[in-house]
Amino acid sequence: MHLKAAVEPEILTRTASYEMASMTQTSVPDFEGIAKEPKHIHKIHGTEPGKASFVNNRLLAQRLVECGWALCEAQGLFRSGAGKVVERVAQC
């Protein structure tokens, strides 16, 4: 009997999730975030290392894609001119 036929779908899903988590932790061992980016890169992008911001998340997502990730998504909440909080998403 094939293993996938004998195991419940929830177990297969959870196993796949654990495998993906393991892959994410081991696939980019040299990745250090944006803290070591040159000053001119921070100036161009408007990033501030150590600060939680959309531009920091966007640059981080870009660097992950450059390291081999297939898809990254950066999210941020913003206040519109009318005072509404809106979500912004960038995919790279």
C-alpha positions as CSV (number, residue, x, y, z in Angstrom):
1,M,0.0,0.0,0.0
2,H,1.3,3.4,-0.9
3,L,2.2,5.6,2.1
4,K,0.1,8.6,0.9
5,A,-3.0,6.4,0.6
6,A,-2.5,5.1,4.2
7,V,-1.9,8.5,5.9
8,E,-4.6,11.0,6.7
9,P,-4.5,14.2,4.6
10,E,-4.1,16.3,7.8
11,I,-0.9,14.5,8.6
12,L,0.4,14.9,5.1
13,T,-0.3,18.6,5.2
14,R,1.4,19.1,8.6
15,T,4.4,17.1,7.4
16,A,4.7,19.2,4.3
17,S,4.5,22.3,6.5
18,Y,7.3,21.1,8.7
19,E,9.4,20.2,5.7
20,M,8.9,23.7,4.3
21,A,9.8,25.3,7.6
22,S,13.0,23.2,7.7
23,M,13.8,24.2,4.1
24,T,13.3,27.8,4.9
25,Q,15.7,27.7,7.9
26,T,18.4,25.8,6.1
27,S,18.2,27.1,2.5
28,V,19.5,30.6,3.3
29,P,22.1,30.1,6.0
30,D,24.2,33.2,5.0
31,F,21.3,35.6,4.8
32,E,21.6,38.3,7.4
33,G,18.8,40.7,6.5
34,I,19.3,44.3,5.5
35,A,21.6,45.4,8.4
36,K,24.7,44.8,6.3
37,E,23.5,46.6,3.2
38,P,25.8,49.5,2.1
39,K,24.7,53.0,3.1
40,H,23.9,53.9,-0.5
41,I,21.4,51.1,-0.7
42,H,19.6,52.4,2.4
43,K,19.6,55.9,1.0
44,I,18.1,54.7,-2.3
45,H,15.4,52.6,-0.8
46,G,14.8,54.8,2.3
47,T,15.3,51.8,4.6
48,E,16.3,52.0,8.3
49,P,17.8,48.8,9.8
50,G,16.1,47.8,13.0
51,K,12.9,49.7,12.3
52,A,9.7,48.0,11.4
53,S,8.6,49.4,8.1
54,F,7.2,48.4,4.7
55,V,10.3,49.6,2.9
56,N,12.5,47.4,5.1
57,N,10.2,44.4,4.5
58,R,10.2,45.1,0.8
59,L,14.0,45.1,0.6
60,L,14.2,42.0,2.8
61,A,11.8,40.2,0.4
62,Q,13.8,41.3,-2.6
63,R,17.0,39.9,-1.0
64,L,15.3,36.6,-0.2
65,V,14.3,36.2,-3.8
66,E,17.8,36.9,-4.9
67,C,18.9,34.1,-2.5
68,G,16.7,31.6,-4.4
69,W,13.2,32.0,-2.9
70,A,10.5,31.5,-5.5
71,L,8.1,34.1,-4.0
72,C,8.2,36.6,-1.1
73,E,5.5,39.0,0.0
74,A,6.1,42.2,2.0
75,Q,3.1,43.7,3.8
76,G,2.6,47.0,5.6
77,L,-0.3,49.0,7.1
78,F,-0.6,52.7,6.0
79,R,-2.9,55.5,6.9
80,S,-4.5,57.1,3.8
81,G,-5.0,60.8,3.4
82,A,-8.6,60.3,4.7
83,G,-7.3,58.7,7.9
84,K,-8.3,55.2,6.8
85,V,-5.8,52.4,7.6
86,V,-5.1,50.5,4.4
87,E,-2.9,47.4,3.8
88,R,-0.2,47.5,1.1
89,V,1.3,44.3,-0.3
90,A,4.2,43.9,-2.6
91,Q,5.2,40.6,-4.2
92,C,8.6,39.9,-5.7
